Amino acid sequence: MAEAADIQGASPAPVRRRWLRRAIVLLAGTPVLAALVYAPAPQAEAVQASSVDVQLVSMAPTAPVKGDTLTIQGTVVNTGSETVTDAHVGLRVGPALTDRSSIDETADRNGFRAGTDPGEIDSAYAVKIASLPSKVTQNFTLTVPVNKLELDKDGVYQLGVSLSGVTDSRPSEQVLGIKRTFLPWQPEAAAKRSQLTYVWPLISTTRVTAETGSDELQTPVFLNDSLSEEIKPGGRLEQMVTLGKDLPVTWVIDPDLLYTVDAMTKGYRVRTPNGKSVQGKNKAVAEQWLSSLEAAVQGKKVVALPFADPDLASLAHHGKDVSGTLGQLRPATDKAKAAVQTVLHVPASTDFSWPVNGAIDPAIVNVATSAGAHNVLTRSDSLVESGALGYTPSAARPIGAGTTAVVADAELSTAFEGDMLNAGSSTLAVQRFLAHSLALNLQRTDEQRSFVVTPQRMPTVSQAQTMAAAVRGLQGGRWTQPADLEAAATAKPDPGAATQVPGAGQYPEDLRKQELPVSAFEKIRTTQNTLDHFKVILAAPDRVEIPFGNTINREMSTSWRGRADEARLYRDQVQEYLIGLTEKVKVIPKSDATLSGHSATIPVSVQNSLVQDVHDLVLRVKSANPSRLMFGDSGQAEQQVTVQGDHTQTVKFPANATASGPVEVTAQLFTKDGIPYGKERRFTVEATEITPTVMLVIAGGVLLLVLAGIKMYASRKRVAARAAAEESEQPSDESPDTEPQSTEGSGTSETVDR
């Protein structure tokens, strides 16, 4: 970086004249302060102890022009133990800073330094505070016409807001606290303005699980409902859309976020701590956010990252050697363009990759471009300039093989990473950002240059609001003009700019520690293999291929950085759920069976508990002892199986017993490619062989039974014939069933008919 490059217009002569005028006023009216300012050199750099904390809450306008009135609001807090009296808050304007390093040095300076910090402007614009007791806070507002600031040529000026006063232990007036900021001064449009591209990221963490409902829409199940907090009014992502719609920015979007919110608009479920799921309740919030986003991006440049924003550095350092891993990038890129077009109805570029913090090495560049992207977003603290140019070159750098490194300015890109909830921090960050942007344009070069800003991936609400304030500060267009990311990538590169990609040893160690480990990619490969074996048996494979393919992309997401335990749990749950689905197609456990006779059939049942049909399965049974039990002419047999959703199919296998005794039989499903599917089932068949001798004995017994039956039948016929003959010999008037009564012992005789 050319941090020490001179800023045009920082001529020392006007500065000396202005300092001389201020010195005369100070010497005439404020002897004590003058003595402080012009103390001998050894004491001039001494830092005075601060007992008052000065904070700047707001500054407007952030980049004034002639005729404006500068208004600075802030607070002073007495952090000491003594009451401050006869105090006032004054404004100090220093000379124009000569380079970007001076801006950083000034911003990092603490305490008042006599001889280094400038004197106050006209005391008529000071705010008097008669008394400031210990631990008490006092608000103030400084209002100064810009023409009273005695600004010289265009440049970045240091502003100091200080509180001066006396205490019992310090009876002479001293500066008891100071806060520094910057005033960018470019009242008229520069003859040559830099092109500035601000990336506006819409990225969030992974929310969707692999689980879906059995309904036609396959209602997704979310890990939690926290995304609704981000997209509701006032939420992080809602603010990004609301703020970004009126700014000249390039939208950089993770398509997974679009798919996730779009799924919410169609109905979604949320996983509960007990493992069940309940209906999501923020459909309307999702609809409103998507509608607002669609309106915001109309006519704007949209860049879609690969689906789920894969961690390119983790892939390069730990995943590329795990088979199949890099193959996930191309589908992730293909999904990206389709997602933006489908959900937002605008075209999107997929020609950009964005490694974490813009940190690159040769392996990362190779992975970043493997899915077809020709532009890699990096940062100037990764691809570092030698300083030989004397200025900061344009962002675009050709790095070979048709790839362009788009080098974002590190100082501008990291300007809002701190805690911007504090209004004072936010105000200082905006002014420092504007100061650097102006300093870039004032560097000595005859060529118009192009700069890029890539902020943190997921800014907080306060960070987003501060970013927006900074971009609005540039909308006057006096030293920058907005450009989209594609324009920055295709801008004419500076021939003297650095193009050497840093080696692997220069990759930041703190970033390397956050990367996904090799074990993560091995688990992802296991899930992919399981999915590949599963989908070939399905009549509607898209019902699992799409949700699980998306989930595998999510397992590689940059959003898992710093959340190793959560990432591991997510991968485990994905694999467990997939295995659970595969086990819904299985051979039903079978009890032992008995095979009596030379041949019979053995039934084996296959159950399908899925909602869709399964096909292209082969059920194979195998005898552990073919010499005793055979299937066909060998020890095994197989049949193709098709089972409707939520049904069971029974398959019958002819079997032959060649000897008696128990035989173990194995039943196993296979895919059409011959890969075992599911668990094998074992059961025992008690085989009983029927030999020829046994058959003769059984036949003889049957013959004897038949002959005995015939003999009995003939005997019964003879008895019946004899009885019939006897009946025919009786008198015709005598009933065959009537016998004469005995008259023995009776005095008379009579007949039956009577």
QUIKA-V718760 format. One record per residue. N is the residue number from 1. OMEGA is omega in whole degrees, 0 to 359 (* if undefined). NEAR is the number of other ideal C-beta (glycine too) atoms within 10 Angstrom. Layout:
n: <N:N>
omega: <OMEGA:OMEGA>
near: <NEAR:NEAR>
This chain:
n: <1:2:3:4:5:6:7:8:9:10:11:12:13:14:15:16:17:18:19:20:21:22:23:24:25:26:27:28:29:30:31:32:33:34:35:36:37:38:39:40:41:42:43:44:45:46:47:48:49:50:51:52:53:54:55:56:57:58:59:60:61:62:63:64:65:66:67:68:69:70:71:72:73:74:75:76:77:78:79:80:81:82:83:84:85:86:87:88:89:90:91:92:93:94:95:96:97:98:99:100:101:102:103:104:105:106:107:108:109:110:111:112:113:114:115:116:117:118:119:120:121:122:123:124:125:126:127:128:129:130:131:132:133:134:135:136:137:138:139:140:141:142:143:144:145:146:147:148:149:150:151:152:153:154:155:156:157:158:159:160:161:162:163:164:165:166:167:168:169:170:171:172:173:174:175:176:177:178:179:180:181:182:183:184:185:186:187:188:189:190:191:192:193:194:195:196:197:198:199:200:201:202:203:204:205:206:207:208:209:210:211:212:213:214:215:216:217:218:219:220:221:222:223:224:225:226:227:228:229:230:231:232:233:234:235:236:237:238:239:240:241:242:243:244:245:246:247:248:249:250:251:252:253:254:255:256:257:258:259:260:261:262:263:264:265:266:267:268:269:270:271:272:273:274:275:276:277:278:279:280:281:282:283:284:285:286:287:288:289:290:291:292:293:294:295:296:297:298:299:300:301:302:303:304:305:306:307:308:309:310:311:312:313:314:315:316:317:318:319:320:321:322:323:324:325:326:327:328:329:330:331:332:333:334:335:336:337:338:339:340:341:342:343:344:345:346:347:348:349:350:351:352:353:354:355:356:357:358:359:360:361:362:363:364:365:366:367:368:369:370:371:372:373:374:375:376:377:378:379:380:381:382:383:384:385:386:387:388:389:390:391:392:393:394:395:396:397:398:399:400:401:402:403:404:405:406:407:408:409:410:411:412:413:414:415:416:417:418:419:420:421:422:423:424:425:426:427:428:429:430:431:432:433:434:435:436:437:438:439:440:441:442:443:444:445:446:447:448:449:450:451:452:453:454:455:456:457:458:459:460:461:462:463:464:465:466:467:468:469:470:471:472:473:474:475:476:477:478:479:480:481:482:483:484:485:486:487:488:489:490:491:492:493:494:495:496:497:498:499:500:501:502:503:504:505:506:507:508:509:510:511:512:513:514:515:516:517:518:519:520:521:522:523:524:525:526:527:528:529:530:531:532:533:534:535:536:537:538:539:540:541:542:543:544:545:546:547:548:549:550:551:552:553:554:555:556:557:558:559:560:561:562:563:564:565:566:567:568:569:570:571:572:573:574:575:576:577:578:579:580:581:582:583:584:585:586:587:588:589:590:591:592:593:594:595:596:597:598:599:600:601:602:603:604:605:606:607:608:609:610:611:612:613:614:615:616:617:618:619:620:621:622:623:624:625:626:627:628:629:630:631:632:633:634:635:636:637:638:639:640:641:642:643:644:645:646:647:648:649:650:651:652:653:654:655:656:657:658:659:660:661:662:663:664:665:666:667:668:669:670:671:672:673:674:675:676:677:678:679:680:681:682:683:684:685:686:687:688:689:690:691:692:693:694:695:696:697:698:699:700:701:702:703:704:705:706:707:708:709:710:711:712:713:714:715:716:717:718:719:720:721:722:723:724:725:726:727:728:729:730:731:732:733:734:735:736:737:738:739:740:741:742:743:744:745:746:747:748:749:750:751:752:753:754>
omega: <178:184:182:181:179:174:179:174:181:182:184:185:178:180:181:180:181:178:181:179:181:181:179:180:182:181:182:189:186:185:184:181:178:179:179:183:186:175:180:187:183:181:186:183:180:181:179:179:182:175:178:178:180:178:177:184:180:178:183:352:182:178:188:173:180:180:179:171:181:179:179:176:181:179:170:181:177:181:180:182:182:176:177:180:179:185:172:175:182:180:180:180:180:178:177:179:191:181:183:177:179:177:181:180:180:181:183:184:178:176:180:180:178:182:177:178:182:177:181:171:182:182:179:182:178:176:182:176:185:183:177:182:180:177:181:179:179:176:176:174:176:179:186:172:184:182:176:182:178:178:181:182:180:179:180:183:175:171:174:175:187:171:178:180:181:173:179:182:178:186:177:182:179:173:185:178:181:172:183:173:186:177:175:185:176:189:179:179:179:178:180:182:178:170:182:179:178:177:181:190:171:185:176:180:180:180:190:176:176:186:176:178:180:180:184:182:184:182:183:176:182:174:180:182:185:179:179:178:182:185:178:180:181:180:186:182:175:178:177:180:182:181:186:186:183:183:177:186:171:181:176:194:168:183:178:177:179:179:182:180:178:177:178:181:181:182:182:178:184:180:179:182:181:177:177:178:179:181:176:189:186:178:182:178:180:179:181:182:180:178:179:180:180:178:184:186:180:179:180:176:180:175:179:173:173:185:178:175:184:180:187:180:177:177:183:187:185:187:189:181:176:188:176:186:182:178:179:187:181:175:179:178:179:179:187:183:181:182:181:181:183:187:185:177:174:177:180:174:176:186:181:171:187:175:181:179:179:181:184:167:184:181:180:179:180:179:183:182:184:180:175:179:179:182:180:177:177:184:186:173:174:174:193:176:178:182:183:182:184:176:179:182:178:187:187:178:175:183:175:177:179:182:177:172:177:190:177:178:185:182:179:185:182:187:188:181:181:179:181:176:178:183:179:179:180:181:180:181:179:183:178:177:180:179:180:181:177:180:177:183:182:178:187:173:183:185:171:183:183:181:183:176:175:182:177:186:184:180:173:179:183:177:179:180:178:176:181:179:180:180:177:179:179:189:173:175:184:176:173:171:186:176:179:187:178:178:179:182:182:179:181:181:176:183:180:183:179:179:182:178:182:180:182:182:180:179:185:183:181:176:180:181:182:186:175:182:177:181:179:181:175:177:178:178:178:178:180:179:178:179:180:180:184:190:183:181:188:176:178:185:181:182:174:184:182:181:180:175:176:182:178:174:181:179:180:189:173:185:179:181:182:180:187:182:179:180:180:179:180:180:180:182:177:181:180:180:179:178:178:177:181:181:175:172:188:170:181:177:186:177:180:183:177:179:180:181:184:180:178:177:178:180:175:185:177:182:175:180:176:179:180:181:172:181:180:173:176:176:183:174:186:178:178:181:183:179:180:181:183:170:185:181:182:182:179:178:180:178:175:185:170:184:178:179:179:178:176:180:178:181:182:181:174:181:179:177:179:178:181:176:181:178:177:180:179:175:185:174:176:171:181:178:178:180:180:180:177:182:173:179:180:174:184:175:177:184:177:181:177:184:179:180:179:179:178:179:180:180:178:179:179:180:179:178:179:180:179:179:179:180:180:180:180:180:180:178:179:179:180:180:180:179:180:180:181:180:182:181:181:176:186:181:181:179:180:181:183:177:178:178:177:180:182:180:182:182:181:176:177:181:183:187:186:*>
near: <20:21:16:12:22:14:23:15:14:21:12:10:8:16:16:10:12:16:15:9:10:19:14:11:15:19:14:9:10:17:10:12:19:18:13:24:20:13:14:7:7:7:10:14:11:15:12:17:12:19:22:24:17:22:20:23:16:16:23:12:14:21:24:22:13:11:9:15:13:21:14:23:17:23:16:27:18:26:13:20:11:16:16:28:14:13:26:17:26:22:22:19:21:20:18:24:21:18:19:24:15:20:23:16:11:21:17:8:16:10:13:24:16:20:14:15:22:18:20:24:20:13:12:7:17:20:20:12:20:10:13:24:11:14:10:12:11:19:11:20:12:20:12:19:13:18:11:15:19:15:19:18:15:21:24:29:20:23:23:22:24:23:31:24:26:17:21:10:9:16:8:9:16:20:24:28:27:22:21:23:22:26:26:26:23:24:15:10:12:17:5:12:16:22:19:26:26:27:23:29:24:22:22:23:20:26:24:22:21:25:22:20:15:12:9:8:11:16:18:25:20:22:18:12:17:13:27:22:15:22:26:17:11:10:19:18:22:21:21:29:23:19:21:24:17:12:18:21:25:26:26:24:24:29:30:28:25:22:20:23:25:16:20:27:18:13:14:27:19:21:17:10:6:6:7:10:18:11:10:21:12:20:15:11:22:22:15:16:25:19:12:16:25:14:11:22:22:11:6:16:21:21:25:26:29:30:28:29:29:28:24:31:28:29:26:24:22:20:27:16:10:17:12:14:23:18:11:25:24:13:16:24:22:15:23:26:16:15:21:23:15:13:19:23:10:15:11:23:20:21:17:23:28:27:26:19:21:22:21:28:19:14:18:26:22:17:25:28:21:18:21:13:23:14:23:27:27:30:25:23:18:22:24:15:19:11:14:9:18:13:19:27:24:22:31:21:22:13:20:12:9:8:18:24:28:29:32:28:23:20:24:24:24:17:24:27:13:15:11:24:13:14:17:17:17:24:25:23:24:27:25:24:26:25:28:23:27:26:28:23:24:28:20:11:19:5:11:14:21:24:27:29:27:27:22:16:20:19:23:16:18:19:24:26:19:26:28:23:20:25:23:16:18:24:13:16:13:20:24:26:16:17:21:20:26:17:15:25:22:13:21:11:17:21:9:13:20:21:16:11:23:17:10:13:7:12:20:14:7:8:16:14:10:17:21:27:15:14:12:24:25:16:19:24:17:14:23:20:13:17:23:14:16:21:16:17:25:19:14:13:14:11:18:21:15:13:18:22:20:21:24:23:23:27:24:27:24:24:21:24:19:9:14:15:8:14:21:16:12:21:25:12:17:23:18:11:17:21:13:10:18:17:11:15:21:17:22:12:11:17:6:12:15:11:22:12:11:14:11:17:10:21:10:21:17:22:15:22:14:23:14:15:16:24:14:15:22:16:21:19:22:18:23:15:17:16:10:20:25:21:20:12:8:10:18:16:19:17:13:11:21:15:21:14:15:14:14:12:16:9:20:11:20:12:23:19:22:13:13:15:13:14:23:14:26:15:23:19:23:18:16:12:11:8:12:12:22:18:13:13:18:15:17:15:24:15:25:14:17:14:11:7:8:10:11:10:11:11:10:10:10:10:10:10:10:10:10:10:10:10:10:10:9:9:10:10:10:9:9:9:9:10:9:9:8:9:10:7:6:11:7:4:5:11:9:10:6:9:9:8:11:7:10:5:5:9:5:5:7:9:7:10:4:4>
